[in-house]
């Protein structure tokens, strides 16, 4: 049993894709705690860091679900830069740095 657990750990660790650097993660954590700070610089930095643009994310979603995207939003979640998206039947989370699917759940 120990061997199985040790064998599966690398797959669990690398399943979520690429993460942001420590400095970028700290930048977004500090920005979220300042309520009066303008969100424009934060959004601009998110767009600059994302390697997958919104159109590419929409095509990934269409490929995974065979449905059109109803809404999509670029945001952060911990050390990940993600697209929160929804279709008619699914809510999805796509990694904005490498395009991997992090979460797919039915509505």
PDB file as gemmi writes it, atoms N, CA and C in Angstrom:
CRYST1    1.000    1.000    1.000  90.00  90.00  90.00 P 1                      
ATOM      1  N   UNK A   1       0.822  -1.191   0.000  1.00  0.00           N  
ATOM      2  CA  UNK A   1       0.000   0.000   0.000  1.00  0.00           C  
ATOM      3  C   UNK A   1       0.866   1.255   0.000  1.00  0.00           C  
ATOM      4  N   UNK A   2       1.978   1.243   0.762  1.00  0.00           N  
ATOM      5  CA  UNK A   2       2.865   2.401   0.803  1.00  0.00           C  
ATOM      6  C   UNK A   2       3.450   2.683  -0.578  1.00  0.00           C  
ATOM      7  N   UNK A   3       3.799   1.640  -1.280  1.00  0.00           N  
ATOM      8  CA  UNK A   3       4.383   1.814  -2.607  1.00  0.00           C  
ATOM      9  C   UNK A   3       3.371   2.453  -3.544  1.00  0.00           C  
ATOM     10  N   UNK A   4       2.136   2.041  -3.467  1.00  0.00           N  
ATOM     11  CA  UNK A   4       1.097   2.630  -4.317  1.00  0.00           C  
ATOM     12  C   UNK A   4       0.930   4.117  -4.028  1.00  0.00           C  
ATOM     13  N   UNK A   5       0.899   4.478  -2.751  1.00  0.00           N  
ATOM     14  CA  UNK A   5       0.747   5.889  -2.370  1.00  0.00           C  
ATOM     15  C   UNK A   5       1.940   6.697  -2.857  1.00  0.00           C  
ATOM     16  N   UNK A   6       3.146   6.180  -2.666  1.00  0.00           N  
ATOM     17  CA  UNK A   6       4.332   6.892  -3.140  1.00  0.00           C  
ATOM     18  C   UNK A   6       4.357   6.990  -4.661  1.00  0.00           C  
ATOM     19  N   UNK A   7       3.820   6.016  -5.328  1.00  0.00           N  
ATOM     20  CA  UNK A   7       3.783   6.016  -6.792  1.00  0.00           C  
ATOM     21  C   UNK A   7       2.769   7.024  -7.325  1.00  0.00           C  
ATOM     22  N   UNK A   8       1.657   7.222  -6.645  1.00  0.00           N  
ATOM     23  CA  UNK A   8       0.578   8.089  -7.123  1.00  0.00           C  
ATOM     24  C   UNK A   8       0.824   9.564  -6.791  1.00  0.00           C  
ATOM     25  N   UNK A   9       1.653   9.877  -5.786  1.00  0.00           N  
ATOM     26  CA  UNK A   9       1.876  11.267  -5.364  1.00  0.00           C  
ATOM     27  C   UNK A   9       2.323  12.176  -6.515  1.00  0.00           C  
ATOM     28  N   UNK A  10       3.291  11.805  -7.348  1.00  0.00           N  
ATOM     29  CA  UNK A  10       3.675  12.721  -8.438  1.00  0.00           C  
ATOM     30  C   UNK A  10       2.528  13.040  -9.390  1.00  0.00           C  
ATOM     31  N   UNK A  11       1.643  12.113  -9.620  1.00  0.00           N  
ATOM     32  CA  UNK A  11       0.518  12.370 -10.512  1.00  0.00           C  
ATOM     33  C   UNK A  11      -0.450  13.377  -9.908  1.00  0.00           C  
ATOM     34  N   UNK A  12      -0.646  13.315  -8.612  1.00  0.00           N  
ATOM     35  CA  UNK A  12      -1.542  14.253  -7.937  1.00  0.00           C  
ATOM     36  C   UNK A  12      -0.923  15.645  -7.904  1.00  0.00           C  
ATOM     37  N   UNK A  13       0.366  15.717  -7.652  1.00  0.00           N  
ATOM     38  CA  UNK A  13       1.040  17.007  -7.560  1.00  0.00           C  
ATOM     39  C   UNK A  13       1.030  17.733  -8.896  1.00  0.00           C  
ATOM     40  N   UNK A  14       1.282  17.034  -9.993  1.00  0.00           N  
ATOM     41  CA  UNK A  14       1.401  17.679 -11.291  1.00  0.00           C  
ATOM     42  C   UNK A  14       0.098  17.722 -12.073  1.00  0.00           C  
ATOM     43  N   UNK A  15      -0.998  17.292 -11.493  1.00  0.00           N  
ATOM     44  CA  UNK A  15      -2.271  17.245 -12.212  1.00  0.00           C  
ATOM     45  C   UNK A  15      -2.882  18.614 -12.435  1.00  0.00           C  
ATOM     46  N   UNK A  16      -2.523  19.606 -11.654  1.00  0.00           N  
ATOM     47  CA  UNK A  16      -3.173  20.906 -11.758  1.00  0.00           C  
ATOM     48  C   UNK A  16      -2.469  21.865 -12.700  1.00  0.00           C  
ATOM     49  N   UNK A  17      -1.362  21.511 -13.282  1.00  0.00           N  
ATOM     50  CA  UNK A  17      -0.709  22.361 -14.264  1.00  0.00           C  
ATOM     51  C   UNK A  17       0.255  23.352 -13.647  1.00  0.00           C  
ATOM     52  N   UNK A  18       0.623  24.330 -14.455  1.00  0.00           N  
ATOM     53  CA  UNK A  18       1.621  25.321 -14.085  1.00  0.00           C  
ATOM     54  C   UNK A  18       1.040  26.346 -13.115  1.00  0.00           C  
ATOM     55  N   UNK A  19       1.850  26.793 -12.169  1.00  0.00           N  
ATOM     56  CA  UNK A  19       1.401  27.799 -11.204  1.00  0.00           C  
ATOM     57  C   UNK A  19       2.193  29.092 -11.397  1.00  0.00           C  
ATOM     58  N   UNK A  20       1.694  30.168 -10.776  1.00  0.00           N  
ATOM     59  CA  UNK A  20       2.372  31.460 -10.856  1.00  0.00           C  
ATOM     60  C   UNK A  20       3.619  31.444  -9.988  1.00  0.00           C  
ATOM     61  N   UNK A  21       4.525  32.379 -10.257  1.00  0.00           N  
ATOM     62  CA  UNK A  21       5.711  32.507  -9.418  1.00  0.00           C  
ATOM     63  C   UNK A  21       5.303  33.045  -8.045  1.00  0.00           C  
ATOM     64  N   UNK A  22       6.197  32.927  -7.097  1.00  0.00           N  
ATOM     65  CA  UNK A  22       5.913  33.372  -5.738  1.00  0.00           C  
ATOM     66  C   UNK A  22       5.660  34.876  -5.710  1.00  0.00           C  
ATOM     67  N   UNK A  23       6.452  35.644  -6.451  1.00  0.00           N  
ATOM     68  CA  UNK A  23       6.267  37.104  -6.439  1.00  0.00           C  
ATOM     69  C   UNK A  23       4.917  37.502  -7.027  1.00  0.00           C  
ATOM     70  N   UNK A  24       4.474  36.814  -8.089  1.00  0.00           N  
ATOM     71  CA  UNK A  24       3.162  37.118  -8.662  1.00  0.00           C  
ATOM     72  C   UNK A  24       2.039  36.734  -7.703  1.00  0.00           C  
ATOM     73  N   UNK A  25       2.185  35.596  -7.038  1.00  0.00           N  
ATOM     74  CA  UNK A  25       1.182  35.169  -6.064  1.00  0.00           C  
ATOM     75  C   UNK A  25       1.061  36.184  -4.934  1.00  0.00           C  
ATOM     76  N   UNK A  26       2.199  36.642  -4.427  1.00  0.00           N  
ATOM     77  CA  UNK A  26       2.184  37.633  -3.348  1.00  0.00           C  
ATOM     78  C   UNK A  26       1.587  38.955  -3.813  1.00  0.00           C  
ATOM     79  N   UNK A  27       1.856  39.349  -5.053  1.00  0.00           N  
ATOM     80  CA  UNK A  27       1.283  40.587  -5.589  1.00  0.00           C  
ATOM     81  C   UNK A  27      -0.241  40.539  -5.550  1.00  0.00           C  
ATOM     82  N   UNK A  28      -0.821  39.441  -6.031  1.00  0.00           N  
ATOM     83  CA  UNK A  28      -2.274  39.341  -6.075  1.00  0.00           C  
ATOM     84  C   UNK A  28      -2.880  39.181  -4.685  1.00  0.00           C  
ATOM     85  N   UNK A  29      -2.187  38.519  -3.775  1.00  0.00           N  
ATOM     86  CA  UNK A  29      -2.693  38.401  -2.405  1.00  0.00           C  
ATOM     87  C   UNK A  29      -2.735  39.760  -1.724  1.00  0.00           C  
ATOM     88  N   UNK A  30      -1.697  40.569  -1.906  1.00  0.00           N  
ATOM     89  CA  UNK A  30      -1.682  41.912  -1.312  1.00  0.00           C  
ATOM     90  C   UNK A  30      -2.734  42.798  -1.956  1.00  0.00           C  
ATOM     91  N   UNK A  31      -2.920  42.696  -3.265  1.00  0.00           N  
ATOM     92  CA  UNK A  31      -3.893  43.540  -3.965  1.00  0.00           C  
ATOM     93  C   UNK A  31      -5.317  43.217  -3.525  1.00  0.00           C  
ATOM     94  N   UNK A  32      -5.600  41.955  -3.229  1.00  0.00           N  
ATOM     95  CA  UNK A  32      -6.944  41.573  -2.804  1.00  0.00           C  
ATOM     96  C   UNK A  32      -7.287  42.112  -1.417  1.00  0.00           C  
ATOM     97  N   UNK A  33      -6.282  42.382  -0.599  1.00  0.00           N  
ATOM     98  CA  UNK A  33      -6.523  42.846   0.765  1.00  0.00           C  
ATOM     99  C   UNK A  33      -6.626  44.363   0.864  1.00  0.00           C  
ATOM    100  N   UNK A  34      -6.485  45.066  -0.247  1.00  0.00           N  
ATOM    101  CA  UNK A  34      -6.584  46.521  -0.250  1.00  0.00           C  
ATOM    102  C   UNK A  34      -7.871  46.922  -0.954  1.00  0.00           C  
ATOM    103  N   UNK A  35      -8.945  47.181  -0.201  1.00  0.00           N  
ATOM    104  CA  UNK A  35     -10.253  47.401  -0.816  1.00  0.00           C  
ATOM    105  C   UNK A  35     -10.348  48.655  -1.674  1.00  0.00           C  
ATOM    106  N   UNK A  36      -9.564  49.684  -1.384  1.00  0.00           N  
ATOM    107  CA  UNK A  36      -9.674  50.925  -2.139  1.00  0.00           C  
ATOM    108  C   UNK A  36      -8.734  50.984  -3.342  1.00  0.00           C  
ATOM    109  N   UNK A  37      -7.888  49.991  -3.487  1.00  0.00           N  
ATOM    110  CA  UNK A  37      -6.958  49.978  -4.611  1.00  0.00           C  
ATOM    111  C   UNK A  37      -7.723  49.741  -5.910  1.00  0.00           C  
ATOM    112  N   UNK A  38      -7.352  50.468  -6.939  1.00  0.00           N  
ATOM    113  CA  UNK A  38      -7.997  50.276  -8.234  1.00  0.00           C  
ATOM    114  C   UNK A  38      -7.670  48.895  -8.779  1.00  0.00           C  
ATOM    115  N   UNK A  39      -8.646  48.247  -9.377  1.00  0.00           N  
ATOM    116  CA  UNK A  39      -8.461  46.893  -9.884  1.00  0.00           C  
ATOM    117  C   UNK A  39      -7.829  46.873 -11.276  1.00  0.00           C  
ATOM    118  N   UNK A  40      -7.745  48.038 -11.956  1.00  0.00           N  
ATOM    119  CA  UNK A  40      -7.201  48.060 -13.312  1.00  0.00           C  
ATOM    120  C   UNK A  40      -5.771  47.521 -13.386  1.00  0.00           C  
ATOM    121  N   UNK A  41      -4.835  47.965 -12.514  1.00  0.00           N  
ATOM    122  CA  UNK A  41      -3.479  47.409 -12.599  1.00  0.00           C  
ATOM    123  C   UNK A  41      -3.449  45.902 -12.355  1.00  0.00           C  
ATOM    124  N   UNK A  42      -4.302  45.417 -11.470  1.00  0.00           N  
ATOM    125  CA  UNK A  42      -4.350  43.986 -11.186  1.00  0.00           C  
ATOM    126  C   UNK A  42      -4.838  43.217 -12.414  1.00  0.00           C  
ATOM    127  N   UNK A  43      -5.894  43.702 -13.075  1.00  0.00           N  
ATOM    128  CA  UNK A  43      -6.414  43.038 -14.272  1.00  0.00           C  
ATOM    129  C   UNK A  43      -5.388  43.081 -15.398  1.00  0.00           C  
ATOM    130  N   UNK A  44      -4.698  44.206 -15.540  1.00  0.00           N  
ATOM    131  CA  UNK A  44      -3.684  44.326 -16.587  1.00  0.00           C  
ATOM    132  C   UNK A  44      -2.549  43.336 -16.353  1.00  0.00           C  
ATOM    133  N   UNK A  45      -2.145  43.166 -15.107  1.00  0.00           N  
ATOM    134  CA  UNK A  45      -1.069  42.216 -14.809  1.00  0.00           C  
ATOM    135  C   UNK A  45      -1.529  40.777 -15.041  1.00  0.00           C  
ATOM    136  N   UNK A  46      -2.779  40.469 -14.705  1.00  0.00           N  
ATOM    137  CA  UNK A  46      -3.303  39.124 -14.967  1.00  0.00           C  
ATOM    138  C   UNK A  46      -3.291  38.835 -16.463  1.00  0.00           C  
ATOM    139  N   UNK A  47      -3.735  39.797 -17.269  1.00  0.00           N  
ATOM    140  CA  UNK A  47      -3.740  39.604 -18.720  1.00  0.00           C  
ATOM    141  C   UNK A  47      -2.334  39.453 -19.268  1.00  0.00           C  
ATOM    142  N   UNK A  48      -1.380  40.156 -18.685  1.00  0.00           N  
ATOM    143  CA  UNK A  48       0.004  40.062 -19.123  1.00  0.00           C  
ATOM    144  C   UNK A  48       0.595  38.689 -18.778  1.00  0.00           C  
ATOM    145  N   UNK A  49       0.257  38.157 -17.616  1.00  0.00           N  
ATOM    146  CA  UNK A  49       0.804  36.872 -17.175  1.00  0.00           C  
ATOM    147  C   UNK A  49       0.181  35.673 -17.880  1.00  0.00           C  
ATOM    148  N   UNK A  50      -1.084  35.787 -18.259  1.00  0.00           N  
ATOM    149  CA  UNK A  50      -1.764  34.623 -18.841  1.00  0.00           C  
ATOM    150  C   UNK A  50      -1.179  34.298 -20.208  1.00  0.00           C  
ATOM    151  N   UNK A  51      -0.856  33.037 -20.403  1.00  0.00           N  
ATOM    152  CA  UNK A  51      -0.310  32.580 -21.677  1.00  0.00           C  
ATOM    153  C   UNK A  51      -1.413  32.077 -22.598  1.00  0.00           C  
ATOM    154  N   UNK A  52      -2.577  31.807 -22.036  1.00  0.00           N  
ATOM    155  CA  UNK A  52      -3.748  31.376 -22.792  1.00  0.00           C  
ATOM    156  C   UNK A  52      -4.714  32.554 -22.822  1.00  0.00           C  
ATOM    157  N   UNK A  53      -5.013  33.071 -24.006  1.00  0.00           N  
ATOM    158  CA  UNK A  53      -5.953  34.190 -24.063  1.00  0.00           C  
ATOM    159  C   UNK A  53      -7.386  33.670 -23.961  1.00  0.00           C  
ATOM    160  N   UNK A  54      -8.328  34.597 -23.873  1.00  0.00           N  
ATOM    161  CA  UNK A  54      -9.728  34.235 -23.651  1.00  0.00           C  
ATOM    162  C   UNK A  54     -10.292  33.402 -24.803  1.00  0.00           C  
ATOM    163  N   UNK A  55      -9.915  33.721 -26.031  1.00  0.00           N  
ATOM    164  CA  UNK A  55     -10.411  32.958 -27.186  1.00  0.00           C  
ATOM    165  C   UNK A  55      -9.897  31.521 -27.166  1.00  0.00           C  
ATOM    166  N   UNK A  56      -8.624  31.334 -26.797  1.00  0.00           N  
ATOM    167  CA  UNK A  56      -8.064  29.985 -26.701  1.00  0.00           C  
ATOM    168  C   UNK A  56      -8.755  29.204 -25.577  1.00  0.00           C  
ATOM    169  N   UNK A  57      -9.043  29.875 -24.462  1.00  0.00           N  
ATOM    170  CA  UNK A  57      -9.757  29.219 -23.358  1.00  0.00           C  
ATOM    171  C   UNK A  57     -11.148  28.790 -23.808  1.00  0.00           C  
ATOM    172  N   UNK A  58     -11.816  29.643 -24.584  1.00  0.00           N  
ATOM    173  CA  UNK A  58     -13.142  29.285 -25.098  1.00  0.00           C  
ATOM    174  C   UNK A  58     -13.067  28.080 -26.028  1.00  0.00           C  
ATOM    175  N   UNK A  59     -12.017  28.001 -26.852  1.00  0.00           N  
ATOM    176  CA  UNK A  59     -11.890  26.846 -27.747  1.00  0.00           C  
ATOM    177  C   UNK A  59     -11.587  25.568 -26.958  1.00  0.00           C  
ATOM    178  N   UNK A  60     -10.821  25.672 -25.874  1.00  0.00           N  
ATOM    179  CA  UNK A  60     -10.556  24.509 -25.012  1.00  0.00           C  
ATOM    180  C   UNK A  60     -11.858  24.033 -24.379  1.00  0.00           C  
ATOM    181  N   UNK A  61     -12.675  24.971 -23.920  1.00  0.00           N  
ATOM    182  CA  UNK A  61     -13.954  24.628 -23.297  1.00  0.00           C  
ATOM    183  C   UNK A  61     -14.881  23.968 -24.301  1.00  0.00           C  
ATOM    184  N   UNK A  62     -14.926  24.497 -25.520  1.00  0.00           N  
ATOM    185  CA  UNK A  62     -15.779  23.903 -26.553  1.00  0.00           C  
ATOM    186  C   UNK A  62     -15.317  22.487 -26.884  1.00  0.00           C  
ATOM    187  N   UNK A  63     -14.004  22.279 -26.911  1.00  0.00           N  
ATOM    188  CA  UNK A  63     -13.446  20.951 -27.180  1.00  0.00           C  
ATOM    189  C   UNK A  63     -13.797  19.958 -26.071  1.00  0.00           C  
ATOM    190  N   UNK A  64     -13.803  20.429 -24.823  1.00  0.00           N  
ATOM    191  CA  UNK A  64     -14.079  19.548 -23.686  1.00  0.00           C  
ATOM    192  C   UNK A  64     -15.558  19.251 -23.492  1.00  0.00           C  
ATOM    193  N   UNK A  65     -16.426  20.221 -23.821  1.00  0.00           N  
ATOM    194  CA  UNK A  65     -17.845  20.064 -23.503  1.00  0.00           C  
ATOM    195  C   UNK A  65     -18.768  20.036 -24.717  1.00  0.00           C  
ATOM    196  N   UNK A  66     -18.271  20.402 -25.897  1.00  0.00           N  
ATOM    197  CA  UNK A  66     -19.090  20.536 -27.104  1.00  0.00           C  
ATOM    198  C   UNK A  66     -20.231  21.532 -26.894  1.00  0.00           C  
ATOM    199  N   UNK A  67     -19.980  22.564 -26.072  1.00  0.00           N  
ATOM    200  CA  UNK A  67     -20.969  23.607 -25.802  1.00  0.00           C  
ATOM    201  C   UNK A  67     -20.288  24.966 -25.883  1.00  0.00           C  
ATOM    202  N   UNK A  68     -21.087  25.987 -26.180  1.00  0.00           N  
ATOM    203  CA  UNK A  68     -20.573  27.349 -26.227  1.00  0.00           C  
ATOM    204  C   UNK A  68     -20.397  27.890 -24.805  1.00  0.00           C  
ATOM    205  N   UNK A  69     -19.421  28.761 -24.631  1.00  0.00           N  
ATOM    206  CA  UNK A  69     -19.167  29.387 -23.339  1.00  0.00           C  
ATOM    207  C   UNK A  69     -20.180  30.494 -23.095  1.00  0.00           C  
ATOM    208  N   UNK A  70     -20.843  30.464 -21.946  1.00  0.00           N  
ATOM    209  CA  UNK A  70     -21.796  31.513 -21.593  1.00  0.00           C  
ATOM    210  C   UNK A  70     -21.107  32.660 -20.871  1.00  0.00           C  
ATOM    211  N   UNK A  71     -20.190  32.356 -19.963  1.00  0.00           N  
ATOM    212  CA  UNK A  71     -19.439  33.400 -19.271  1.00  0.00           C  
ATOM    213  C   UNK A  71     -18.037  32.892 -18.975  1.00  0.00           C  
ATOM    214  N   UNK A  72     -17.099  33.833 -18.952  1.00  0.00           N  
ATOM    215  CA  UNK A  72     -15.709  33.484 -18.659  1.00  0.00           C  
ATOM    216  C   UNK A  72     -15.065  34.669 -17.954  1.00  0.00           C  
ATOM    217  N   UNK A  73     -14.254  34.374 -16.916  1.00  0.00           N  
ATOM    218  CA  UNK A  73     -13.622  35.437 -16.144  1.00  0.00           C  
ATOM    219  C   UNK A  73     -12.220  35.006 -15.740  1.00  0.00           C  
ATOM    220  N   UNK A  74     -11.257  35.882 -15.970  1.00  0.00           N  
ATOM    221  CA  UNK A  74      -9.878  35.643 -15.558  1.00  0.00           C  
ATOM    222  C   UNK A  74      -9.715  36.095 -14.112  1.00  0.00           C  
ATOM    223  N   UNK A  75      -9.201  35.200 -13.265  1.00  0.00           N  
ATOM    224  CA  UNK A  75      -9.043  35.507 -11.845  1.00  0.00           C  
ATOM    225  C   UNK A  75      -7.899  34.677 -11.273  1.00  0.00           C  
ATOM    226  N   UNK A  76      -7.631  34.850  -9.993  1.00  0.00           N  
ATOM    227  CA  UNK A  76      -6.607  34.051  -9.324  1.00  0.00           C  
ATOM    228  C   UNK A  76      -7.260  33.174  -8.269  1.00  0.00           C  
ATOM    229  N   UNK A  77      -6.615  32.054  -8.014  1.00  0.00           N  
ATOM    230  CA  UNK A  77      -7.037  31.158  -6.945  1.00  0.00           C  
ATOM    231  C   UNK A  77      -5.770  30.594  -6.318  1.00  0.00           C  
ATOM    232  N   UNK A  78      -5.377  31.158  -5.187  1.00  0.00           N  
ATOM    233  CA  UNK A  78      -4.121  30.739  -4.566  1.00  0.00           C  
ATOM    234  C   UNK A  78      -2.957  31.068  -5.472  1.00  0.00           C  
ATOM    235  N   UNK A  79      -2.182  30.048  -5.838  1.00  0.00           N  
ATOM    236  CA  UNK A  79      -1.024  30.279  -6.696  1.00  0.00           C  
ATOM    237  C   UNK A  79      -1.332  30.059  -8.177  1.00  0.00           C  
ATOM    238  N   UNK A  80      -2.612  29.930  -8.523  1.00  0.00           N  
ATOM    239  CA  UNK A  80      -2.991  29.678  -9.908  1.00  0.00           C  
ATOM    240  C   UNK A  80      -3.706  30.872 -10.522  1.00  0.00           C  
ATOM    241  N   UNK A  81      -3.410  31.130 -11.775  1.00  0.00           N  
ATOM    242  CA  UNK A  81      -4.125  32.114 -12.576  1.00  0.00           C  
ATOM    243  C   UNK A  81      -5.106  31.302 -13.410  1.00  0.00           C  
ATOM    244  N   UNK A  82      -6.400  31.543 -13.230  1.00  0.00           N  
ATOM    245  CA  UNK A  82      -7.407  30.655 -13.812  1.00  0.00           C  
ATOM    246  C   UNK A  82      -8.482  31.420 -14.566  1.00  0.00           C  
ATOM    247  N   UNK A  83      -9.149  30.698 -15.450  1.00  0.00           N  
ATOM    248  CA  UNK A  83     -10.382  31.166 -16.067  1.00  0.00           C  
ATOM    249  C   UNK A  83     -11.528  30.403 -15.414  1.00  0.00           C  
ATOM    250  N   UNK A  84     -12.450  31.117 -14.789  1.00  0.00           N  
ATOM    251  CA  UNK A  84     -13.700  30.523 -14.322  1.00  0.00           C  
ATOM    252  C   UNK A  84     -14.681  30.665 -15.467  1.00  0.00           C  
ATOM    253  N   UNK A  85     -15.216  29.570 -15.937  1.00  0.00           N  
ATOM    254  CA  UNK A  85     -16.108  29.613 -17.089  1.00  0.00           C  
ATOM    255  C   UNK A  85     -17.334  28.756 -16.833  1.00  0.00           C  
ATOM    256  N   UNK A  86     -18.398  29.086 -17.556  1.00  0.00           N  
ATOM    257  CA  UNK A  86     -19.602  28.265 -17.457  1.00  0.00           C  
ATOM    258  C   UNK A  86     -20.204  28.092 -18.841  1.00  0.00           C  
ATOM    259  N   UNK A  87     -20.777  26.919 -19.034  1.00  0.00           N  
ATOM    260  CA  UNK A  87     -21.534  26.610 -20.239  1.00  0.00           C  
ATOM    261  C   UNK A  87     -22.956  26.292 -19.785  1.00  0.00           C  
ATOM    262  N   UNK A  88     -23.737  25.785 -20.695  1.00  0.00           N  
ATOM    263  CA  UNK A  88     -25.124  25.472 -20.353  1.00  0.00           C  
ATOM    264  C   UNK A  88     -25.203  24.410 -19.256  1.00  0.00           C  
ATOM    265  N   UNK A  89     -24.325  23.413 -19.292  1.00  0.00           N  
ATOM    266  CA  UNK A  89     -24.414  22.289 -18.353  1.00  0.00           C  
ATOM    267  C   UNK A  89     -23.248  22.170 -17.372  1.00  0.00           C  
ATOM    268  N   UNK A  90     -22.179  22.953 -17.554  1.00  0.00           N  
ATOM    269  CA  UNK A  90     -20.973  22.757 -16.749  1.00  0.00           C  
ATOM    270  C   UNK A  90     -20.413  24.066 -16.211  1.00  0.00           C  
ATOM    271  N   UNK A  91     -19.728  23.969 -15.076  1.00  0.00           N  
ATOM    272  CA  UNK A  91     -18.853  25.018 -14.554  1.00  0.00           C  
ATOM    273  C   UNK A  91     -17.440  24.470 -14.657  1.00  0.00           C  
ATOM    274  N   UNK A  92     -16.538  25.246 -15.260  1.00  0.00           N  
ATOM    275  CA  UNK A  92     -15.179  24.773 -15.493  1.00  0.00           C  
ATOM    276  C   UNK A  92     -14.163  25.752 -14.940  1.00  0.00           C  
ATOM    277  N   UNK A  93     -12.996  25.212 -14.585  1.00  0.00           N  
ATOM    278  CA  UNK A  93     -11.856  26.021 -14.184  1.00  0.00           C  
ATOM    279  C   UNK A  93     -10.695  25.593 -15.074  1.00  0.00           C  
ATOM    280  N   UNK A  94     -10.150  26.564 -15.835  1.00  0.00           N  
ATOM    281  CA  UNK A  94      -9.054  26.312 -16.769  1.00  0.00           C  
ATOM    282  C   UNK A  94      -7.827  27.083 -16.292  1.00  0.00           C  
ATOM    283  N   UNK A  95      -6.669  26.441 -16.273  1.00  0.00           N  
ATOM    284  CA  UNK A  95      -5.424  27.101 -15.913  1.00  0.00           C  
ATOM    285  C   UNK A  95      -5.050  28.066 -17.036  1.00  0.00           C  
ATOM    286  N   UNK A  96      -4.888  29.352 -16.711  1.00  0.00           N  
ATOM    287  CA  UNK A  96      -4.596  30.375 -17.720  1.00  0.00           C  
ATOM    288  C   UNK A  96      -3.127  30.398 -18.122  1.00  0.00           C  
ATOM    289  N   UNK A  97      -2.290  29.639 -17.440  1.00  0.00           N  
ATOM    290  CA  UNK A  97      -0.876  29.608 -17.787  1.00  0.00           C  
ATOM    291  C   UNK A  97      -0.543  28.510 -18.787  1.00  0.00           C  
ATOM    292  N   UNK A  98      -1.250  27.389 -18.730  1.00  0.00           N  
ATOM    293  CA  UNK A  98      -0.939  26.313 -19.667  1.00  0.00           C  
ATOM    294  C   UNK A  98      -2.163  25.652 -20.299  1.00  0.00           C  
ATOM    295  N   UNK A  99      -3.358  26.083 -19.959  1.00  0.00           N  
ATOM    296  CA  UNK A  99      -4.562  25.581 -20.611  1.00  0.00           C  
ATOM    297  C   UNK A  99      -5.088  24.260 -20.099  1.00  0.00           C  
ATOM    298  N   UNK A 100      -4.577  23.754 -18.984  1.00  0.00           N  
ATOM    299  CA  UNK A 100      -5.069  22.479 -18.464  1.00  0.00           C  
ATOM    300  C   UNK A 100      -6.395  22.671 -17.729  1.00  0.00           C  
ATOM    301  N   UNK A 101      -7.200  21.638 -17.769  1.00  0.00           N  
ATOM    302  CA  UNK A 101      -8.475  21.638 -17.052  1.00  0.00           C  
ATOM    303  C   UNK A 101      -8.200  21.318 -15.588  1.00  0.00           C  
ATOM    304  N   UNK A 102      -8.605  22.213 -14.703  1.00  0.00           N  
ATOM    305  CA  UNK A 102      -8.415  21.994 -13.270  1.00  0.00           C  
ATOM    306  C   UNK A 102      -9.661  21.379 -12.658  1.00  0.00           C  
ATOM    307  N   UNK A 103     -10.827  21.867 -13.074  1.00  0.00           N  
ATOM    308  CA  UNK A 103     -12.074  21.357 -12.497  1.00  0.00           C  
ATOM    309  C   UNK A 103     -13.183  21.430 -13.537  1.00  0.00           C  
ATOM    310  N   UNK A 104     -14.017  20.405 -13.552  1.00  0.00           N  
ATOM    311  CA  UNK A 104     -15.199  20.367 -14.416  1.00  0.00           C  
ATOM    312  C   UNK A 104     -16.316  19.742 -13.600  1.00  0.00           C  
ATOM    313  N   UNK A 105     -17.374  20.517 -13.375  1.00  0.00           N  
ATOM    314  CA  UNK A 105     -18.491  19.980 -12.599  1.00  0.00           C  
ATOM    315  C   UNK A 105     -19.801  20.324 -13.284  1.00  0.00           C  
ATOM    316  N   UNK A 106     -20.756  19.446 -13.142  1.00  0.00           N  
ATOM    317  CA  UNK A 106     -22.079  19.676 -13.710  1.00  0.00           C  
ATOM    318  C   UNK A 106     -22.821  20.705 -12.879  1.00  0.00           C  
ATOM    319  N   UNK A 107     -23.691  21.455 -13.542  1.00  0.00           N  
ATOM    320  CA  UNK A 107     -24.503  22.454 -12.828  1.00  0.00           C  
ATOM    321  C   UNK A 107     -25.632  21.783 -12.086  1.00  0.00           C  
TER     322      UNK A 107                                                      
END                                                                             
